[in-house]
Amino acid sequence: MGSADSKLNFRKAVIQLTTKTQPVEATDDAFWDQFWADTATSVQDVFALVPAAEIRAVREESPSNLATLCYKAVEKLVQGAESGCHTEKERQIVLNCSRLLTRILPYIFEDPDWRGFFWSTVPGAGRGGGDEDDENARPLAESLLLAVADLLFCPDFTVQSHRRSTVDTAEDIHSIDSCEYIWEAGVGFAHSPQPNYIHDLNRTELLKLLLTCFSEAMYLPPSSDSSNTNPWVQFFCSTENRHALPLFTSLLNVVCAYDPVGYGIPYNHLLFSDYREPLVEEAAQVLIVTLDYDSSTSSSPTVDGTTTGTAMDDVDPPGPDNLFVNYLSRIHREEDFQFILKGVARLLSNPLVQTYLPNSAKKIQFHQELLVLFWKLCDFNKKFLFFVLKSSDVLDILVPILYFLNDARADQSRVGLMHIGVFILLLLSGERNFGVRLNKPYSVRVPMDIPVFTGTHADLLIIVFHKIITSGHQRLQPLFDCLLTIIVNVSPYLKSLSMVAANKLLHLLEAFSTTWFLFSAVQNHHLVFFLLEVFNNIIQYQFDGNSNLVYAVIRKRNVFHQLANLPTDSQSIQKGLQRKKKSPEPISRTNSQDGASMEGSRPAAPAEPGTLKTSLVATPGGQWSPTPDWVMSWKSKLPLQTIMRLLQVLVPQVEKICIDKGLTDESEILKFLQHGTLVGLLPVPHPILIRKYQANSGTAMWFRTYMWGVIYLRNVDPPIWYDTDVKLFEIQRV
């Protein structure tokens, strides 16, 4: 039978299902088999031949038929898993049922009355026929998840068979040790199986179904209640799933081992299509969803992998009961960390390589999933975090993140990407080693539209942050605090800032210390405090190598004097606020010396249509007006002593040089400042204060929303969730 005929028959079956008002008996195999027995339909065909309106119609008008269809499709998957899928026909049935369920599940989740359906046991679902007390009568959801797990380790279907003989003694699916069938070498597994195109396709289809099962989370409104666990994920990652370990390892290794460049031959991907990429994307998405676990509320394992419990507390098993989180937190071998870090860094850098060798490698699209995965690794496995910071490989994560931040800064639709990039850098900056690593010279020239400079990775970070603050869109304002906190955290370790970066920092101070900015919102003065703390840290701990910054401070000394003499009377406050109305832009860019941009760079694109809206915090429009008391309360705390002392000592000396030598040349002044010293002249340095990222249920919820938003937008072929009634986030249709 031709493909066109089978599509026609499948379509007829769908029409019959929607037009039958009488329930069709579950035993009517001739009717139900039309849906999966002989169809040669792709998942795209299934989406085309089963329109949304018809699924909803069956759901409303003949619910028992929809229930039977789901139950029969799951039954076929269970049978396939039991038998081991040895014939081509069985494999075809499994794939067809899998595609059909992928199509239908979102319409079950969107209706609150149906949501419990998969968690009920179907009468007679046990193998023993009609007896409802049959021990095998699992909830439908559990049967489905266990069948999919089995099918993902099915010799000759999704994994290479180890049997050399073609004898009929097929491997008993229940006796195989799936740990021998891990899909890729890497963590905990040394053997790299022969790549197999068909196996990859079959795995991808089953993972798509798995992801669809987990997506029930999209149909529940966001809540800060972290006990809101996803029952599908919870069961799948529990000890009930005997394949949890090999599956976790397979997903992680497939992602981290992937090389989109194609064995190092540029333009290779143009010669053959890369069947691995869809599998890697699906694996990355399934992995981050299974790791959706709020660590702030649990007794999570401590750094050495033990938990803070005693044998007496053994009522609840210690540590996360989510095995995927548990396994992730227990990885500890150096070579495993190396494999993961190298893999993530290689994939994150891929879009950058792309820009200066156009089309030389396949450009991956799943960098957001990788960032979530990297976040989870650092969050759940402190040893991994320390490993990352111990080597300068952390810079191979930093540079791509700065590239993405710079690229997305003007695009409202990518505000989620901005948040996760900043969160990761905030987490890293909480550790001293990160600041130390930033002193490495920056020589790789990634095409970015930023000023050309010669300097370190710290310079790159400051220049990009300045660009985000001065030329990003309004909705990034809530991130200014975080951006400056990161600079404060690393500042005590920065040995020598370039002139470009030093000027950027002073430009920010200038912009943030204008009276209208300081007086126009209750939090704005915090930004000035952060910047002063940066200058203080560098002057107190790294004065010797930072003549560029000291020179910039001297040149812009009036900014510090104006801050010290900030007026606090009502009239001046009102006058300061008036100025705001004249300059609508949050920060003027007039006096930032931007100079030439890097070659090959393009400015960030404006927001794309039809994209997602997620924001971390709505900026309150609170009706607030500044008072003299309020201004006094923080003005008196401005940490200006160190800088004022520095100016008091150095300005007369610099002026003397200029007069004596008739100098206008900065190189002479810089030479003088390089050899200067302020030992004994400055106030005693304050202890270094690092503000660490604190996990809380709010950020856990933010990550969940962001992650599902990314997955929603990335799954367009087929469009699994498109046009369903999603509740977790808003979709803006343009």
Salt bridges, closest charged atoms under 4 A:
ASP29 OD1 - LYS72 NZ 3.20
ASP45 OD1 - LYS7 NZ 3.59
GLU54 OE2 - ARG11 NH2 2.73
GLU60 OE2 - ARG59 NE 2.94
GLU75 OE1 - LYS72 NZ 3.47
GLU82 OE1 - HIS174 NE2 3.91
GLU88 OE1 - ARG91 NH1 3.85
GLU110 OE2 - ARG56 NE 2.70
GLU110 OE2 - ARG59 NH1 2.86
ASP111 OD2 - ARG59 NE 3.51
GLU142 OE1 - ARG138 NH1 2.55
ASP150 OD1 - ARG242 NH2 3.55
ASP150 OD1 - HIS243 NE2 2.56
GLU184 OE1 - ARG276 NH1 2.80
ASP200 OD1 - ARG203 NH1 3.09
ASP200 OD2 - ARG276 NE 2.93
GLU205 OE2 - ARG99 NH2 2.78
GLU240 OE1 - ARG138 NH2 3.01
GLU277 OE1 - LYS362 NZ 3.37
GLU281 OE1 - ARG714 NH2 3.03
GLU282 OE1 - LYS208 NZ 3.15
ASP292 OD2 - ARG704 NE 2.74
GLU334 OE2 - LYS390 NZ 3.17
GLU335 OE2 - ARG333 NH1 3.65
ASP336 OD1 - ARG333 NH2 3.04
GLU369 OE2 - ARG714 NE 3.05
ASP393 OD2 - LYS342 NZ 3.05
ASP407 OD2 - ARG414 NH1 3.15
ASP411 OD2 - ARG414 NE 3.02
GLU431 OE2 - LYS692 NZ 2.99
ASP449 OD2 - ARG409 NH2 3.21
GLU510 OE1 - LYS556 NZ 3.35
GLU533 OE1 - ARG691 NH2 3.10
GLU585 OE2 - ARG589 NH2 2.61
ASP594 OD1 - LYS504 NZ 2.68
GLU655 OE2 - ARG557 NH2 3.56
ASP660 OD2 - LYS656 NZ 2.96
ASP723 OD1 - ARG733 NH2 3.71
ASP725 OD2 - LYS727 NZ 2.80
GLU730 OE1 - LYS613 NZ 3.13
